[in-house]
Amino acid sequence: MITHEFYIKRCLQIAKNGIGTARPNPSVGAVIVYQNKIIGEGFTSSYGGNHAEVNAINSVKNKTLLKEATIYVTLEPCAHFGKTPPCADLIVKHQLKKVVIGCIDTNSLVAGKGIERLQNAGINVIVGILENECKIHHKRFFTVQDKKRPFIILKWAETQNGCVAPLQKNKQSPVWISNRYSQQRVHKLRAKEQAILVGTKTVLADNPSLTVRSWSGHNPIRIVLDANLRISDSLHLFDGNVKTIFIIDKRQKQQKSRHNLVFETIDFTKNIAQQICKILQKNAIQSLIIEGGTQTLQTFIDANLWDEAHVFIGETNFKNGIKAPVLSAKITSEEKIKNDQLKIYTND
């Protein structure tokens, strides 16, 4: 027997297609079922485009079937006007018989109002199917709504003896610890998340471009900590190819923003991680990868401002190296990437 869980799982599958493009909207998945057969599907379009419910309804060829159909969605249909009209109103207009929802939207503009509108129209509403899985899928959106900061992923590679970099090196370029398959995995992660942050030491040591060269997708917004304006404008991060936000100390001479280069100021003598989160919120950044060195990563760990940590462990050792950050958290998944090991930690 096909259950509600089966169709919500399908919603979650197709909702992944909108990660990285739907923001700041959540990437919702929707499936329309008539007599145990899927007759329509949709996920959230790029920002400003149709929501998942609209795309699913538009995909149904015979609209007369909708009155006897059920629509499944990962997140409560919206009940307010934004870039598009309320999805709850569209469902009411087409008189769908039943709506099955994964989880409630915590956005104050929705937060049960979509469900109320559907029920007032006489539609049967079921809530909480695969609720935890749906909340995990919408983790970026919920973190912004509930914690007023981006979803933060820590990422680093370390050697077998727990080092992230050699103490000394001969040239300004990365010293690779992980293999090329792990590096491609990192680029895939970059394509999914909205921004990436590094510190001054990483930029001066490696001259990174922080792009998705080995994957298909959008390059993340680059966030650079440069308290004392030490980074030369001859480096990749000044190329203007990707929006780049430089965070400098408030005591430095004010810098003028120019094409794709933005300058923000904080007080580097206090609560750096919290101030950075406020800057990110100001710039409507929904998710962030921190790829900085140990000092930058440890700053966010010590402030308890992180959600996941992706740690790649290579085969090499450094005789003299910079030690990896100290992290105390549970491992939620492990996998082998050729000869590398990837451990993912979750901050509860």
SELUM-961850 format. One record per residue (C-alpha): residue number from 0; residue in one letter; x, y, z. Coordinates in steps of 0.02 Angstrom, whole numbers. Each point is the difference from the previous one (the first is absolute). Example, Ala and Ser with C-alpha at 12.3 -4.5 7.8 and 13.67 -1.06 7.14 Angstrom:
<atoms>
+------+------+--------+--------+--------+
! resi ! resn !      X !      Y !      Z !
+------+------+--------+--------+--------+
!    0 !    A !    615 !   -225 !    390 !
!    1 !    S !     69 !    172 !    -33 !
+------+------+--------+--------+--------+
</atoms>
This chain:
<atoms>
+------+------+--------+--------+--------+
! resi ! resn !      X !      Y !      Z !
+------+------+--------+--------+--------+
!    0 !    M !      0 !      0 !      0 !
!    1 !    I !     68 !    171 !    -48 !
!    2 !    T !      5 !    117 !    150 !
!    3 !    H !     11 !    187 !     30 !
!    4 !    E !    184 !    -27 !     43 !
!    5 !    F !     32 !    -66 !   -176 !
!    6 !    Y !    -59 !    160 !    -83 !
!    7 !    I !     86 !    115 !    125 !
!    8 !    K !    162 !    -93 !    -37 !
!    9 !    R !    -28 !     39 !   -183 !
!   10 !    C !    -29 !    183 !     48 !
!   11 !    L !    167 !      1 !     90 !
!   12 !    Q !     87 !    -76 !   -151 !
!   13 !    I !    -57 !    133 !   -122 !
!   14 !    A !     19 !    141 !    127 !
!   15 !    K !    188 !    -26 !     -7 !
!   16 !    N !     -3 !     72 !   -176 !
!   17 !    G !    -35 !    174 !     70 !
!   18 !    I !    140 !      4 !    129 !
!   19 !    G !    119 !    138 !    -48 !
!   20 !    T !   -122 !     94 !   -112 !
!   21 !    A !   -162 !     23 !     98 !
!   22 !    R !     75 !    101 !    142 !
!   23 !    P !    -47 !    100 !     96 !
!   24 !    N !   -157 !   -104 !    -24 !
!   25 !    P !      1 !   -179 !     64 !
!   26 !    S !     21 !   -133 !   -134 !
!   27 !    V !   -168 !    -89 !     14 !
!   28 !    G !    -52 !   -158 !    -90 !
!   29 !    A !   -182 !    -33 !    -50 !
!   30 !    V !    -86 !   -153 !    -72 !
!   31 !    I !   -182 !    -16 !    -56 !
!   32 !    V !    -82 !   -171 !     10 !
!   33 !    Y !   -163 !    -59 !    -78 !
!   34 !    Q !    -60 !   -178 !     33 !
!   35 !    N !    172 !    -55 !     60 !
!   36 !    K !     85 !     70 !   -155 !
!   37 !    I !    115 !    152 !     -7 !
!   38 !    I !    -73 !    122 !   -125 !
!   39 !    G !    104 !    153 !     40 !
!   40 !    E !    165 !     49 !     80 !
!   41 !    G !     96 !    160 !     34 !
!   42 !    F !    137 !     81 !    102 !
!   43 !    T !     35 !    182 !     42 !
!   44 !    S !     65 !    101 !   -146 !
!   45 !    S !    142 !    125 !     12 !
!   46 !    Y !    -41 !    148 !    112 !
!   47 !    G !   -141 !    104 !    -73 !
!   48 !    G !    -70 !   -149 !    -96 !
!   49 !    N !   -138 !   -123 !     40 !
!   50 !    H !    -10 !    -94 !    163 !
!   51 !    A !     -5 !   -190 !      1 !
!   52 !    E !   -190 !    -11 !     16 !
!   53 !    V !    -25 !    113 !   -151 !
!   54 !    N !    121 !   -101 !   -106 !
!   55 !    A !    -83 !   -163 !     52 !
!   56 !    I !   -176 !     62 !    -40 !
!   57 !    N !     59 !     73 !   -166 !
!   58 !    S !     74 !   -168 !    -47 !
!   59 !    V !   -168 !    -88 !     13 !
!   60 !    K !    -71 !    -17 !   -175 !
!   61 !    N !   -181 !    -36 !     49 !
!   62 !    K !    -43 !    131 !    132 !
!   63 !    T !   -172 !    -77 !     29 !
!   64 !    L !     85 !   -140 !     97 !
!   65 !    L !     63 !    122 !    132 !
!   66 !    K !   -167 !      2 !     93 !
!   67 !    E !     27 !   -184 !     43 !
!   68 !    A !    188 !     11 !     24 !
!   69 !    T !    119 !     15 !    147 !
!   70 !    I !    150 !    116 !     -1 !
!   71 !    Y !    152 !    -48 !    104 !
!   72 !    V !    125 !    135 !     52 !
!   73 !    T !    157 !      1 !    107 !
!   74 !    L !    -48 !    167 !     80 !
!   75 !    E !   -162 !     88 !     44 !
!   76 !    P !    -68 !     99 !   -151 !
!   77 !    C !     26 !    188 !     18 !
!   78 !    A !   -147 !    113 !     42 !
!   79 !    H !     74 !    170 !    -40 !
!   80 !    F !     44 !    105 !   -152 !
!   81 !    G !    185 !     13 !    -40 !
!   82 !    K !     76 !    -10 !   -173 !
!   83 !    T !   -145 !   -117 !    -41 !
!   84 !    P !   -181 !    -21 !     65 !
!   85 !    P !    -38 !   -118 !    146 !
!   86 !    C !     12 !   -185 !    -45 !
!   87 !    A !   -139 !    -40 !    123 !
!   88 !    D !   -118 !    108 !   -103 !
!   89 !    L !     46 !    -94 !   -159 !
!   90 !    I !    -36 !   -168 !     83 !
!   91 !    V !   -169 !     66 !     59 !
!   92 !    K !    -37 !     68 !   -175 !
!   93 !    H !     25 !   -171 !    -78 !
!   94 !    Q !    -97 !    -84 !    142 !
!   95 !    L !    124 !   -138 !     36 !
!   96 !    K !    -76 !   -126 !    117 !
!   97 !    K !    147 !    -29 !    118 !
!   98 !    V !    167 !     79 !     44 !
!   99 !    V !    136 !   -103 !     86 !
!  100 !    I !    140 !    105 !     77 !
!  101 !    G !    171 !    -53 !     62 !
!  102 !    C !     31 !    142 !    123 !
!  103 !    I !    -70 !    168 !     52 !
!  104 !    D !     83 !    160 !    -60 !
!  105 !    T !     71 !     98 !    148 !
!  106 !    N !      4 !    163 !   -100 !
!  107 !    S !   -114 !    120 !     95 !
!  108 !    L !    -85 !     44 !   -165 !
!  109 !    V !    -58 !   -181 !    -16 !
!  110 !    A !     15 !    -99 !    164 !
!  111 !    G !   -165 !    -93 !    -11 !
!  112 !    K !    -93 !    131 !   -100 !
!  113 !    G !     14 !   -103 !   -159 !
!  114 !    I !    -73 !   -152 !     87 !
!  115 !    E !   -140 !    106 !     74 !
!  116 !    R !    -45 !     71 !   -170 !
!  117 !    L !     -9 !   -174 !    -77 !
!  118 !    Q !   -106 !    -69 !    142 !
!  119 !    N !   -119 !    148 !     -7 !
!  120 !    A !    -29 !    -44 !   -183 !
!  121 !    G !    -52 !   -176 !     50 !
!  122 !    I !    160 !    -85 !    -56 !
!  123 !    N !     62 !   -150 !    100 !
!  124 !    V !    174 !     42 !     67 !
!  125 !    I !    122 !   -126 !     73 !
!  126 !    V !    160 !     65 !     81 !
!  127 !    G !    160 !    -81 !     61 !
!  128 !    I !     38 !   -136 !   -127 !
!  129 !    L !    188 !    -34 !      5 !
!  130 !    E !     10 !    161 !     99 !
!  131 !    N !    180 !    -21 !     58 !
!  132 !    E !     63 !    -42 !   -175 !
!  133 !    C !    -89 !    154 !    -68 !
!  134 !    K !     74 !    111 !    136 !
!  135 !    I !    174 !    -65 !    -42 !
!  136 !    H !    -28 !     35 !   -184 !
!  137 !    H !    -55 !    179 !     41 !
!  138 !    K !    140 !     25 !    128 !
!  139 !    R !     71 !    155 !    -85 !
!  140 !    F !   -169 !     87 !     -6 !
!  141 !    F !    -46 !    -47 !    179 !
!  142 !    T !    169 !     57 !     69 !
!  143 !    V !    -25 !    173 !    -75 !
!  144 !    Q !   -179 !      9 !     64 !
!  145 !    D !     30 !    -69 !    174 !
!  146 !    K !    180 !     49 !     42 !
!  147 !    K !     14 !    160 !   -103 !
!  148 !    R !    164 !    -56 !    -77 !
!  149 !    P !     55 !   -107 !   -148 !
!  150 !    F !     17 !   -189 !      5 !
!  151 !    I !    186 !    -21 !     32 !
!  152 !    I !    108 !   -144 !    -63 !
!  153 !    L !    180 !    -17 !     60 !
!  154 !    K !    115 !    -86 !   -124 !
!  155 !    W !    181 !    -50 !      8 !
!  156 !    A !    120 !   -137 !    -54 !
!  157 !    E !    123 !    -75 !    122 !
!  158 !    T !    143 !   -123 !     -5 !
!  159 !    Q !      8 !   -167 !     89 !
!  160 !    N !     90 !     87 !    142 !
!  161 !    G !   -129 !    139 !     13 !
!  162 !    C !     80 !    145 !    -92 !
!  163 !    V !    -85 !    119 !   -123 !
!  164 !    A !    156 !     79 !    -76 !
!  165 !    P !    190 !     -9 !      9 !
!  166 !    L !     87 !    127 !    111 !
!  167 !    Q !    102 !     58 !   -149 !
!  168 !    K !    -18 !    -12 !   -189 !
!  169 !    N !     91 !     64 !   -151 !
!  170 !    K !   -135 !     85 !   -105 !
!  171 !    Q !   -168 !     90 !     12 !
!  172 !    S !   -115 !   -144 !    -47 !
!  173 !    P !    -98 !   -136 !     90 !
!  174 !    V !     86 !   -155 !     67 !
!  175 !    W !   -126 !   -136 !    -38 !
!  176 !    I !    -40 !   -123 !    139 !
!  177 !    S !   -153 !    -81 !    -79 !
!  178 !    N !    -12 !    -85 !   -171 !
!  179 !    R !    -80 !     73 !   -156 !
!  180 !    Y !   -164 !    -91 !     31 !
!  181 !    S !    -16 !     81 !    170 !
!  182 !    Q !     44 !    167 !    -78 !
!  183 !    Q !   -141 !    -24 !   -126 !
!  184 !    R !   -116 !    -41 !    145 !
!  185 !    V !     46 !    167 !     79 !
!  186 !    H !    -42 !     90 !   -162 !
!  187 !    K !   -168 !    -87 !     -2 !
!  188 !    L !    -29 !     63 !    178 !
!  189 !    R !     48 !    176 !    -54 !
!  190 !    A !   -128 !     -6 !   -140 !
!  191 !    K !   -139 !    -39 !    125 !
!  192 !    E !     41 !    133 !    129 !
!  193 !    Q !    -16 !    187 !    -22 !
!  194 !    A !    164 !     64 !     70 !
!  195 !    I !    174 !    -54 !     52 !
!  196 !    L !    112 !     81 !    131 !
!  197 !    V !    188 !      1 !     22 !
!  198 !    G !    122 !     95 !    110 !
!  199 !    T !    149 !    109 !    -43 !
!  200 !    K !    131 !   -136 !     32 !
!  201 !    T !    -85 !   -121 !   -120 !
!  202 !    V !     -7 !    132 !   -138 !
!  203 !    L !    182 !     52 !     22 !
!  204 !    A !     59 !   -180 !      6 !
!  205 !    D !   -104 !    -76 !   -141 !
!  206 !    N !    -68 !    141 !   -111 !
!  207 !    P !   -165 !    -98 !    -21 !
!  208 !    S !   -135 !     40 !   -128 !
!  209 !    L !   -138 !    -91 !    100 !
!  210 !    T !    -99 !    -50 !   -156 !
!  211 !    V !    -87 !   -159 !    -60 !
!  212 !    R !    126 !    -41 !   -135 !
!  213 !    S !    -26 !   -189 !     18 !
!  214 !    W !   -190 !      4 !      9 !
!  215 !    S !   -147 !     78 !    -90 !
!  216 !    G !    -90 !    140 !     90 !
!  217 !    H !     12 !    176 !     66 !
!  218 !    N !    158 !     62 !     83 !
!  219 !    P !    -33 !     47 !    182 !
!  220 !    I !     12 !    178 !     64 !
!  221 !    R !    174 !     20 !     74 !
!  222 !    I !     18 !     66 !    178 !
!  223 !    V !    175 !     53 !     50 !
!  224 !    L !     61 !     49 !    173 !
!  225 !    D !    134 !    132 !    -22 !
!  226 !    A !      5 !    102 !    160 !
!  227 !    N !    155 !    101 !    -43 !
!  228 !    L !    -17 !      8 !   -191 !
!  229 !    R !    150 !   -115 !    -28 !
!  230 !    I !    -65 !    -85 !   -158 !
!  231 !    S !     71 !     65 !   -163 !
!  232 !    D !   -123 !     46 !   -138 !
!  233 !    S !    107 !   -103 !   -119 !
!  234 !    L !    -70 !   -162 !     73 !
!  235 !    H !   -146 !   -102 !    -70 !
!  236 !    L !   -127 !     64 !    126 !
!  237 !    F !     11 !    174 !    -76 !
!  238 !    D !    -36 !    -59 !   -178 !
!  239 !    G !   -182 !     59 !      8 !
!  240 !    N !    -63 !   -161 !    -80 !
!  241 !    V !   -104 !    -45 !    153 !
!  242 !    K !    -79 !    112 !    131 !
!  243 !    T !    126 !     12 !    141 !
!  244 !    I !    -30 !     78 !    171 !
!  245 !    F !    155 !     57 !     95 !
!  246 !    I !    -25 !     15 !    188 !
!  247 !    I !    126 !    123 !     72 !
!  248 !    D !     30 !     78 !    170 !
!  249 !    K !   -104 !    155 !     34 !
!  250 !    R !    158 !     97 !     43 !
!  251 !    Q !     68 !    -17 !   -176 !
!  252 !    K !    -22 !    134 !   -132 !
!  253 !    Q !   -172 !    -15 !    -79 !
!  254 !    Q !      3 !    -92 !   -166 !
!  255 !    K !   -113 !     37 !   -147 !
!  256 !    S !    -97 !   -146 !    -75 !
!  257 !    R !     23 !    -30 !   -185 !
!  258 !    H !    -52 !   -129 !   -130 !
!  259 !    N !    -38 !   -161 !     95 !
!  260 !    L !    110 !     56 !    146 !
!  261 !    V !    -85 !     51 !    161 !
!  262 !    F !     82 !     59 !    162 !
!  263 !    E !    -80 !    -25 !    171 !
!  264 !    T !     71 !     45 !    170 !
!  265 !    I !     -4 !    -85 !    171 !
!  266 !    D !     93 !     18 !    164 !
!  267 !    F !    133 !   -137 !     -4 !
!  268 !    T !     30 !     18 !    188 !
!  269 !    K !   -168 !    -78 !     47 !
!  270 !    N !   -122 !   -139 !    -50 !
!  271 !    I !     68 !    -21 !   -177 !
!  272 !    A !   -110 !   -148 !    -48 !
!  273 !    Q !   -161 !     84 !     60 !
!  274 !    Q !     42 !    161 !    -92 !
!  275 !    I !     37 !    -96 !   -159 !
!  276 !    C !   -169 !    -86 !     12 !
!  277 !    K !    -84 !    170 !     11 !
!  278 !    I !     93 !     58 !   -157 !
!  279 !    L !    -55 !   -159 !    -90 !
!  280 !    Q !   -180 !     26 !     54 !
!  281 !    K !      9 !    180 !    -61 !
!  282 !    N !     55 !    -65 !   -170 !
!  283 !    A !   -141 !   -131 !     -4 !
!  284 !    I !    119 !   -148 !      1 !
!  285 !    Q !    -91 !   -161 !     41 !
!  286 !    S !    144 !   -125 !     11 !
!  287 !    L !    187 !     11 !     24 !
!  288 !    I !    151 !   -115 !    -16 !
!  289 !    I !    148 !     47 !    108 !
!  290 !    E !    161 !    -59 !    -84 !
!  291 !    G !    119 !    106 !    100 !
!  292 !    G !    150 !    -59 !     99 !
!  293 !    T !     -3 !    -69 !    176 !
!  294 !    Q !    -15 !    171 !     83 !
!  295 !    T !   -153 !     52 !   -103 !
!  296 !    L !    -85 !   -169 !     20 !
!  297 !    Q !     35 !     -8 !    187 !
!  298 !    T !    -75 !    174 !     22 !
!  299 !    F !   -170 !    -64 !    -61 !
!  300 !    I !     17 !   -165 !     96 !
!  301 !    D !     37 !     91 !    163 !
!  302 !    A !   -148 !    117 !    -29 !
!  303 !    N !   -110 !   -152 !    -35 !
!  304 !    L !    -53 !     79 !   -164 !
!  305 !    W !      2 !   -147 !   -119 !
!  306 !    D !   -119 !   -137 !    -58 !
!  307 !    E !    103 !   -129 !    -95 !
!  308 !    A !    185 !    -40 !    -18 !
!  309 !    H !     68 !    -92 !   -152 !
!  310 !    V !    173 !    -69 !     39 !
!  311 !    F !    102 !    -84 !   -137 !
!  312 !    I !    142 !   -111 !     61 !
!  313 !    G !    136 !    -36 !   -126 !
!  314 !    E !    139 !   -129 !     -5 !
!  315 !    T !    144 !    118 !     31 !
!  316 !    N !     91 !     60 !    156 !
!  317 !    F !     92 !    162 !     36 !
!  318 !    K !    156 !    -14 !    108 !
!  319 !    N !    -27 !    180 !     56 !
!  320 !    G !   -175 !     66 !    -28 !
!  321 !    I !   -138 !    114 !     59 !
!  322 !    K !   -121 !    -99 !    106 !
!  323 !    A !   -182 !    -22 !    -52 !
!  324 !    P !   -141 !     84 !     99 !
!  325 !    V !    -61 !    -84 !    159 !
!  326 !    L !   -179 !    -56 !    -22 !
!  327 !    S !   -108 !    -94 !    125 !
!  328 !    A !   -157 !    -64 !    -88 !
!  329 !    K !    -79 !   -159 !    -61 !
!  330 !    I !     39 !    -74 !   -169 !
!  331 !    T !   -161 !    -20 !    -99 !
!  332 !    S !     75 !    -81 !   -155 !
!  333 !    E !    163 !    -70 !    -67 !
!  334 !    E !     52 !    -53 !   -174 !
!  335 !    K !    153 !    -46 !   -101 !
!  336 !    I !     47 !    107 !   -150 !
!  337 !    K !    131 !   -110 !    -83 !
!  338 !    N !    140 !      2 !    129 !
!  339 !    D !    -70 !    149 !     96 !
!  340 !    Q !   -125 !     -5 !    141 !
!  341 !    L !   -140 !    127 !     21 !
!  342 !    K !    -77 !     25 !    172 !
!  343 !    I !   -152 !    111 !     22 !
!  344 !    Y !    -40 !     69 !    172 !
!  345 !    T !   -163 !     81 !     55 !
!  346 !    N !    -18 !    132 !    135 !
!  347 !    D !   -153 !    -42 !    105 !
+------+------+--------+--------+--------+
</atoms>
